[in-house]
Amino acid sequence: MPPKKRSSGTPQKKELKGNMKSGSPDSGENAVLSPERHKDKEPEFVSLSEELQATNPICDHAWRIWEREIRSMDKANVRLPLIQQWGACLFIAGMELDGLSLTFTQFLKVVGLSVKQFISLVRKMDVNVDTISPKVNTALKRLENKYDVTLALYQRFVKRTELWESSWTMFLLAKGTFLQMEDDLVIAFQLLLCVLEFFTKRFTPSLLQSPYSDSSTLSPPTRTSRRNQGKAKTRPPEMDVQLLETLCKESDCSVDEVKNVYQTTFCAFLDSVGLSGLQGLPPLETLSKQYEELYHKNKDFDARLFLVDDETLSPSKTEVSKVEMTPRKNLSGDDVAIPVPQTPIRAAMNSIQQLRVDLTSVSDQPSSNLVVYYKNCTVDPSEEIRKRVEELGQVFIKRFAQAVGQHCEGLGRKRFNLGAQLYYKVMESMLKSEEKRLSVQNFSKLLNNAAFHTSLLACALEVVIATYVGNSLKSGGFGRNLGASDSVETDLCFPWILDVFQLPAFDFYKVIESFIKAEPTLKHDMMKHLEQCEHVIMESLAWKTDSPLFDLLKQSREEGPGEQAEPPATLNQPLHHNHTAADLYLSPVRQPPATESEPLAPGTKALRSNSLSLFYKKLYRMAYLRLKTLFSHLLTSHPELEPIIWTLLQHTLQNEYELMRDRHLDQLIMSAMYAICKVKNVDLRFKTIVTTYKEMPNTNQETFKRVLIREGQYDSIIVFYNLVFMQKLKTNILQYSSPRPPPLSPIPRIPCSPYKNSPLRVPGSNNVYVSPLKSSRMSPVVMTPRSRILISIGESFGSADKFQKINEMVSSTDWSLKRRLDGGSAPKPLKRLRFDMDGQDETDGSKSSGESTLIQKLAEMSSTRTRMQEQKLKEESVKEHPEP
């Protein structure tokens, strides 16, 4: 650790005060709270609002949140004083109205909570679908990410230094000023090493510990001459190469990358704050004042308080105890492994180091073997491949710098070069496998396929990006693609690379499995990351409006009912296939030829699309697994409903796939579950489904908070269910309450992983189909006594205003006009739906007691019939496939 312990220099614990009134966006009567306007509220709440400098609109909005949604919530869920719960309501209101005057740290000081405690409290208070808006949730996530990264950096900083207040403050200022993406752990740590080099070489050797005392004296930094100090632009001091190498070696960090950060970002920072020509240590007062301005501008947490162990920045006890141990060899030479903490920084550096080792012998240019494959093609792809890589490289570097920081082009180039190395390595491996499989060497079609190359390069870069920034997905890969807006792109997580290359997610999906099989050095966590990317594509990204998936589905439907995307009869067979990237990118017109480039014979019908077939195989299995997981948390007392819900979901994906356009698979799963429970008279509320869903891993709140209703119009999932899902499928849904329900779809066989290469036994198929229903001539809004029971009414989440809006939308003139176009006289307006706030599912006069009794009897008969049918199928299955 660079400095020896010193008796001075560590700041005393104090509260760093700033301009408590800076940045208020309001003016006039809203700028200052008027207590006389809030006599209807608790006096203590109004006092807290004054202390937090809330405006009148913020105070009113926060009180509405408290009155309508928080006051009555389960007290076992939140056991904190009222002042802290009120503070959370004021924070939510302030974020939604862009009216917070205080910084986040000042806010925490008033309510007496730490960062982690406060974020946890706000999330617990999200009791309803719209308590916390996506805007507030995004702000919380960014605060949490920044805190986690800064904490990890500070813990590493403490191990290196004796709490230099000046060096930590300079680092915070440099990170906040020159890094657009402050939660990038690796680049921030590299910048921290630059700051440590800057301070360490300015200490006298007697104050430094070995090896830093030796490094600093052996390679003194080059000083700027006096003659150049008077010029307009002072040349920044040169780095102490040996000292920087020592710092990097201790952290397993790339020296080349740190040098690049030093020469670009750090030197530009020094120049911007006027420290380029400084010979000694920079004055703390100057650095602290500049950081103070930055901190108040951002209005987040004051990271200087890490230095004084401030309670607002203390990590939770569970996080402190989560220390993963990895063995490190004893430095004394013994073979005893010494466990060391696997900190976030150490884990990141280990992953990066492993990636670099795997690519040591690989060039960022085509190998001699690849050149041979190029020459064997009917049309030589060499020049097109070179031009494409060069053009995509320029696009990548530009977008990388925009996301990370204006001086990070060099880092972007280095990461792209790593991706290019992996791209050529995997391409060669794929071609060798194809040559062995097909006994051909002419891959002209594949190697001249632009989508294949762009996808392969994107996949290689995704591996590199995920290695550096962590194996995470942006908002579950969903929010950005359904209208969520980010003014500045500061997130490299998937699907960022698809946006950079303008690559359809469906094309990217085709390469993932072949990429994993062709690259044996991929770590297990990276394989899981790519598998998660595949899941995100299947659940939402492939269903964007401009996706080529819809063209394939349209072609499949036009070929007739026998040409389904994937016949249901194959569902209970294991997911085992031999398709490679070549099959998927050249599908659907590719036949198994004698040579790879042989065209189809005249009059020969093309094979079914391999890419569409495999996509649906995987989609069905993922959909059933998710349904089963949610079902296990909600409906274990009604096991007979699982195959019925699955049948409705499978029918929807196969025959009503337009419902997936610009939407998410989980929205259909939750809607199908609610619909079947509704028609079967099983008491399961949408609020219960949503509450359980959001506690499941890899879910995003926008999935149920922001669902496409019509073009450009979004609302909660319950509005989607009432106005879209139920209206489209009500005829099919009601069949499950009739004496003759539709046949059940086969239950999919769930493999351990689609990337297992071991052979699986294929049982006999079960020829059970769900036939497509003919389009009803009735308008989607024609409500019968039977279909009325499917409407989701009386849910306690949301406001009465929102329910009134739903009523108006259902009976709007647009939808009534649609009915008149079907022929006949103008219909009577629909009965107004009443959303009872006490939680009763009712409609105004729409369900008589006689109708209710009849429906209940039909439901009981249907349930009995379903159980008998399932028992019969089970017995037949045992006879056909006896247990070994």
Secondary structure, 3 states (H helix, E strand, C coil): CCECCCCCCCCCCCCCCCCCCCCCCCCHHHCCCCHHHHCCCCHHHHHHHHHCCCCHHHHHHHHHHHHHHHCCCCCCCCCCCHHHHHHHHHHHHHHHCCCCCCCHHHHHHHHCCCHHHHHHHHHHCCCCCCCCCHHHHHHHHHHHHHHHHHHHHHHHHHHHCCCCHHHHHHHHHHHHHHCCCCCCHHHHHHHHHHHHHHHHCCCCHHHECCCHHHHHHHCCCCCCCHHHHCCCCCCCCCCCHHHHHHHHHHHCCCHHHHHHHHHHHHHHHHHHCCCCCCCCCCCHHHHHHHHHHHHHHHCCCCHHHHHHCCHHHCCCHHHHHCCCEEEEECCCCCCCEEEEECCHHHHHHHHHHHHHHHCCCCCCCCCHHHHHHHHCCCCCCHHHHHHHHHHHHHHHHHHHHHHHCCCCHHHHHHHHHHHHHHHHHHHHHHHHHHHHHHCCCCCHHHHCCHHHHHHHHHHHHHHHHHHHHCCCEHHHHCHHHHCCCCCCCCCCCECHHHHHHCCCHHHHHHHHHHHHHHCCCCCHHHHHHHHHHHHHHHHCHHHCCCCHHHHHHHHHHHCCCCCCCCCHHHCCCCCCCCCCHHHHHHCCCCCCCCCCCCCCCCCCCCCCCHHHHHHHHHHHHHHHHHHHHHHHHHCCCCHHHHHHHHHHHHHHHHHCHHHHCCCCHHHHHHHHHHHHHHHCCCCCCHHHHHHHHCCCCCCCCHHHHCEEEECCEEECHHHHHHHHHHHHHHHHHHHHHCCCCCCCCCCCCCCCCCCCCCCCCCCCCCCCCCCCCCCCCCCCCCCCHHHHCCCCCCCCCCCHHHHHHHHHHHCCHHHHHHHHHCCCCCCCCCCCCCCCCCCCCCCCCCCCHHHHHHHHHHHHHHHHHHHHHHHHHHHHHHHHCCCC
